Amino acid sequence: MTAPVRGVAAAPGVAHARIWRLPERSGDASSGSGIGLEEAAERAASELESLRERLRSRGREEESEIFGAQALMAQDPELLDAAQRAVDEGTPVEQAVHLAGEAAAIALASLDDELLAARAADVRDVAARIIRILRGEQPPRLEERSIAVALDLPPSVTAELDPALLAGVALEAGSRTAHAAILSRALGIPAVVGAQGLLAAAKDAREIAVDGTTGELFLDPDDETLAEIERRSAEASALAAADVALRDRPLQTADGHRVMLAANIGEPEDSKRAIEGGAEGVGLFRTEFMFMGRATAPDEATQTRAYARVLEAFGERPVVIRLIDLGGDKDLPYLPLPHEENPFLGVRALRLADAGHEELLLTQLRAILAAGEHTGRQPWIMAPMVADLADVYRLHELVALAAFGRTVGVQPKVGIMVEIPSVAMVAELVAPEVAFFSIGTNDLTQYLLAADRTNPGLAQRQDPLHPAVLRAIARVIEGGHAAGIPVAVCGEMAGDPAGAMALTGLGIDELSMDAGGFGAVKRALGGAGLADLRAGAEHALHAESARDVRAIFESMRAPEREAVG
Amino acid sequence: MAETTIELRNPSGLHARPAATFVKAATGFKADIRVTNLTRNADKSAAAKSMLGVLGLGVSHGHTIRITAEGEDADEAVNALREMVEAGLGEAIGG
């Protein structure tokens, strides 16, 4: 057997394919392509033209125009002349392109026009593309079925990759809640993250096998390993078949206590898979994907279409749309945020409203209201990053502002994501002012345990089954129920069998997860009675560690086969 | 030299898409064509074949621009560009 590189299992499944590497920004000019400025600019323009065509053929007309404009910039005589002059004066060509792009960007940004400021980011992007070509580096594009091997995959890159060709993900950095991991689960492809030493080990490898269930990575696997991978893959398919058999069964305990089963989705396309999997609604519609990888914020009409598609697909079933959770960790051309030491503790999400970006949130709210009107369905609006009652009032104010001058036939339900510990502490004060709570256990855990979820070295400290996190959750459920509002969990914990058992024992009303996790959670709950789960949860609140809590619930789980049978 | 002055009525001004339409059309002529945004800064002109130059004029809805051209097809270029701006450069513009 080939010796594995080990990481954190982030999305289940097994795959074997060619390695695709993220082009690196080396800053090393020696690895040049040998082509001149003019040719590099021409190639950049032709790349941009084909990107434009690709988007256009998929009906993404509005986005495609941005690339059309960029293609013209790449061939812009003023930009190229300025760069050429600098080259003639002895400036290295890459630096010359960078400086010319920067000068043009600053000129546009200084015009004090919002749309032109976005174009400034486009010029920088074009300059970066020309530089990349001068260096002989490839664009982030998959040519064949491949597994992405990288330090990390930023959302802007994953947005460019063709999902039909991405067979798996293997990252040296990142955690289970990294964007690429969440995306992998949504696409149903295996992912392993936080695999230290991966890049060094993969340096000369051509192929990789990923086991996203065990967290193992095999570089250039030998025949014996491939046979093993084959066997595991067959086993995974058998389990998937068992999931299908469970599809029409509701999520309930062995003695019939029902918990609502909802899906987390990242884009409208995910609706079909969620409905087919038996989702009773959407507990979390992440809207960030619509905002990534583009030069301008999506306008109201574009957003309305996306929201309406999901509302329509789910019909009478509730759909919770989360307002954008963007902050300093995302580098968006149209949302210039100052660099922050701690972006997760900084200006993000709802806080953008008081940092000069109120319009971004208002546009989204207007689009959600419009989608509700078009479809006749009631949208559930959820705000992340709510710290206290003052934030709740601000949220209601924004919704009222967005509704101003509009005949809102269907009133939206306005609720909050509980992820900041302060709001969990005052849950009973906030509950009467909102329509629902949804606990975001990923961030609640990182905030409560002061363990950065992007730091793989702290992965052991990020277990939401920690007794302190469970106590916070118990408090939120109690506060919510006292006010008569439903309490859901939409973090990764909901899709973790032991987590789902603990949450059910604590009295949760709804579990929302990626549709890929439905089967495992149904099996876990179906194998235990409510009284046992309650007793287990009571125990867990007084346990010493997350590991002890896991042991409590693992011991309760019936063997998989019995539960399936 | 050919010259014309016209008001831009595109709702979002001369932003990416209409600017691209304009620049592409200008590139099709041999003449040296320049554009000035009279509303914002009458002293600054830009090459009509430069996307960055045209965007850099910051032409908003209601601004008046001057198009000038020199060269063999100068008249033709100015007329064609004027017609395109009047027609909204591919965008729907209010009457």
Boltz contact constraints between the chains, C-beta under 6 A:
constraints:
  - contact:
      token1: [A, 65]
      token2: [B, 16]
      max_distance: 6.0
  - contact:
      token1: [A, 65]
      token2: [B, 17]
      max_distance: 6.0
  - contact:
      token1: [A, 68]
      token2: [B, 20]
      max_distance: 6.0
  - contact:
      token1: [A, 69]
      token2: [B, 16]
      max_distance: 6.0
  - contact:
      token1: [A, 69]
      token2: [B, 20]
      max_distance: 6.0
  - contact:
      token1: [A, 72]
      token2: [B, 20]
      max_distance: 6.0
  - contact:
      token1: [A, 72]
      token2: [B, 23]
      max_distance: 6.0
  - contact:
      token1: [A, 72]
      token2: [B, 51]
      max_distance: 6.0
  - contact:
      token1: [A, 73]
      token2: [B, 51]
      max_distance: 6.0
  - contact:
      token1: [A, 76]
      token2: [B, 50]
      max_distance: 6.0
  - contact:
      token1: [A, 76]
      token2: [B, 51]
      max_distance: 6.0
  - contact:
      token1: [A, 76]
      token2: [B, 52]
      max_distance: 6.0
  - contact:
      token1: [A, 77]
      token2: [B, 50]
      max_distance: 6.0
  - contact:
      token1: [A, 78]
      token2: [B, 50]
      max_distance: 6.0
  - contact:
      token1: [A, 78]
      token2: [B, 52]
      max_distance: 6.0
  - contact:
      token1: [A, 78]
      token2: [B, 53]
      max_distance: 6.0
  - contact:
      token1: [A, 79]
      token2: [B, 52]
      max_distance: 6.0
  - contact:
      token1: [A, 104]
      token2: [B, 52]
      max_distance: 6.0
  - contact:
      token1: [A, 107]
      token2: [B, 56]
      max_distance: 6.0
  - contact:
      token1: [A, 108]
      token2: [B, 56]
      max_distance: 6.0
  - contact:
      token1: [A, 111]
      token2: [B, 58]
      max_distance: 6.0
  - contact:
      token1: [A, 113]
      token2: [B, 58]
      max_distance: 6.0
  - contact:
      token1: [A, 115]
      token2: [B, 15]
      max_distance: 6.0
  - contact:
      token1: [A, 119]
      token2: [B, 55]
      max_distance: 6.0
